C-alpha cells in the first residue's frame, strides 16, 4: 500500500511506486499524481492530525501518573502515550504523501484545549476522535473515484482512529461503540469543528474552506432526551438573509440522510428543537432554513450555523 510504504520509508518509498513518474514543480520533485480534490482532502486531514497530535501531547505532558483522584490509572496513561505515537505516524504519512505529490504541507497552528481536568480531557478526546473518523471516512470515499491507490491506507487510518474513539468511550463509562456505523462528515464541517480549538489568526497557512457561524448546544445527550436548546449569533449574515423564514435543525447520524425538526424560537438567537428518535453514537446538528435535503453535502451548503457535535450517552 502506498500509504504504508510512505509511513515506513518516508517520501523515498513513494518515489519508487510503480504508478508514478517524475517531474518538477518549484523546488519539489513530483512523483505522485493526485487530483486537486484529493490533495485538498489530504491537506485537511493533515490539519486535523496536527490538532490531534498537539491534543495528545498536551495530555501526556499534563496528566500526572497515578491520578487516582481523577480516575486515571497508569495503564490509561500508557494508552494515551501510545495513541500519541500513532497520531504522529498518521501525520508523518500524510506529510510524505503530500510531499510526493508536490503539494504544500500544512503547518501547525496554536491550539487551546478547554479541558481543566482529566475527566474533561477524556470527554474532549471522544469529540476529537469522532471528528477525525468522520473526516477520514469522507476522504476515503472521495479518493476512491480518482485516486483509488490511497483508499486502503486511508481506510487503515480510519480504523485506527475508530479504536482511539472506542478507548475514549470506555474511559467515560460508555460502550466502545454505541452505533453500528460511524458518521461521515463533510470537509467544511470537519474544518469548522476544529476551529473551536485553534487560536484565532495563529495558523501559518489557512485552508480555503468557508467558516460557518457557531451553533451552541449541550455536548452530550441522554438516550431518553426528547428536546434540545440551541443558540447562535443572530447578526451573522447567513442568518439575517433568512429572516422571516421557518428554521430547522438538521440532524446527521451514522449513514442515514439528514433528519429535520422545526426550531421553536425562544428568543433572539435561541430556540428549541425536538430530538428525532433512534439517534445513537455521534450526532451532528446544523441550523438551516431547509428541511428537504437528502445528503450531508447539501445540508452543509445550506448550513446557517453549525455544526454542533453531540454525543449520545447510554
Secondary structure as the mmCIF struct_conf table of DSSP 4:
data_model
#
loop_
_struct_conf.conf_type_id
_struct_conf.id
_struct_conf.beg_label_comp_id
_struct_conf.beg_label_asym_id
_struct_conf.beg_label_seq_id
_struct_conf.end_label_comp_id
_struct_conf.end_label_asym_id
_struct_conf.end_label_seq_id
HELX_RH_AL_P HELX_RH_AL_P1 UNK A 2 UNK A 9
TURN_TY1_P TURN_TY1_P1 UNK A 10 UNK A 10
HELX_RH_AL_P HELX_RH_AL_P2 UNK A 11 UNK A 15
TURN_TY1_P TURN_TY1_P2 UNK A 16 UNK A 16
TURN_TY1_P TURN_TY1_P3 UNK A 18 UNK A 19
STRN STRN1 UNK A 23 UNK A 25
TURN_TY1_P TURN_TY1_P4 UNK A 26 UNK A 27
STRN STRN2 UNK A 28 UNK A 30
HELX_RH_AL_P HELX_RH_AL_P3 UNK A 36 UNK A 62
BEND BEND1 UNK A 63 UNK A 63
HELX_LH_PP_P HELX_LH_PP_P1 UNK A 64 UNK A 64
TURN_TY1_P TURN_TY1_P5 UNK A 65 UNK A 66
HELX_RH_3T_P HELX_RH_3T_P1 UNK A 68 UNK A 70
TURN_TY1_P TURN_TY1_P6 UNK A 71 UNK A 71
HELX_RH_AL_P HELX_RH_AL_P4 UNK A 74 UNK A 100
TURN_TY1_P TURN_TY1_P7 UNK A 101 UNK A 102
HELX_LH_PP_P HELX_LH_PP_P2 UNK A 103 UNK A 105
STRN STRN3 UNK A 111 UNK A 111
BEND BEND2 UNK A 117 UNK A 117
HELX_RH_AL_P HELX_RH_AL_P5 UNK A 118 UNK A 146
HELX_RH_3T_P HELX_RH_3T_P2 UNK A 148 UNK A 150
HELX_RH_AL_P HELX_RH_AL_P6 UNK A 151 UNK A 171
TURN_TY1_P TURN_TY1_P8 UNK A 172 UNK A 173
BEND BEND3 UNK A 174 UNK A 174
BEND BEND4 UNK A 176 UNK A 176
BEND BEND5 UNK A 178 UNK A 181
HELX_RH_AL_P HELX_RH_AL_P7 UNK A 187 UNK A 195
TURN_TY1_P TURN_TY1_P9 UNK A 196 UNK A 197
STRN STRN4 UNK A 198 UNK A 198
TURN_TY1_P TURN_TY1_P10 UNK A 200 UNK A 201
BEND BEND6 UNK A 204 UNK A 205
BEND BEND7 UNK A 208 UNK A 208
HELX_LH_PP_P HELX_LH_PP_P3 UNK A 210 UNK A 214
STRN STRN5 UNK A 215 UNK A 216
BEND BEND8 UNK A 219 UNK A 219
STRN STRN6 UNK A 220 UNK A 222
TURN_TY1_P TURN_TY1_P11 UNK A 223 UNK A 224
STRN STRN7 UNK A 227 UNK A 232
TURN_TY1_P TURN_TY1_P12 UNK A 234 UNK A 235
BEND BEND9 UNK A 236 UNK A 236
HELX_RH_AL_P HELX_RH_AL_P8 UNK A 237 UNK A 240
TURN_TY1_P TURN_TY1_P13 UNK A 241 UNK A 244
BEND BEND10 UNK A 245 UNK A 245
STRN STRN8 UNK A 248 UNK A 253
TURN_TY1_P TURN_TY1_P14 UNK A 254 UNK A 255
BEND BEND11 UNK A 256 UNK A 256
HELX_LH_PP_P HELX_LH_PP_P4 UNK A 257 UNK A 258
STRN STRN9 UNK A 259 UNK A 267
TURN_TY1_P TURN_TY1_P15 UNK A 268 UNK A 269
STRN STRN10 UNK A 270 UNK A 274
HELX_LH_PP_P HELX_LH_PP_P5 UNK A 275 UNK A 276
TURN_TY1_P TURN_TY1_P16 UNK A 277 UNK A 278
BEND BEND12 UNK A 281 UNK A 281
STRN STRN11 UNK A 282 UNK A 288
BEND BEND13 UNK A 289 UNK A 289
BEND BEND14 UNK A 291 UNK A 291
BEND BEND15 UNK A 295 UNK A 295
HELX_RH_AL_P HELX_RH_AL_P9 UNK A 296 UNK A 301
TURN_TY1_P TURN_TY1_P17 UNK A 302 UNK A 302
STRN STRN12 UNK A 303 UNK A 313
#
